[in-house]
């Protein structure tokens, strides 16, 4: 059984809070792979000459995954865009306050398991039901 053999095998989609559509903070949707959140933010800062303190986010996302999350940028006009293989950034809305750790509704996970034997599949079905909840582990991301 193989888990996370390529970034697309582990997909994380942030479920955002409602945005106010007005305010001093531009909200962008950031989709990335092979970057952790902080490295992606540093890349954005360097590319657009934005002070690091002006960018906030609701949670760190895994580097070894395909992730979508939202970031806020202070005093930005909402016209930044990145469209590369590893980072995509697009404007979504404005908001009256910066995002902060935990200011999200949750995360949706899609995990692809490769090379699963029939025995492993049956064991998995027996042990885990639709009501099973996985603990939220925070590790190197």
Buried (B, 14 or more C-beta within 10 A) or exposed (E): EEEBEEBEBBBBBBEBBEBEEEBBBBBBBBBBBBBBBBEBBBBBBEEBEBEEEBBBBBBBBBBBBBBBBBBBBBEBEBEBEBEEEBBBBEBBBBBEEBBEEEBBEEBEEEEBBEEBEEEEEEEEEEEEEEEEEEEEEEEEB
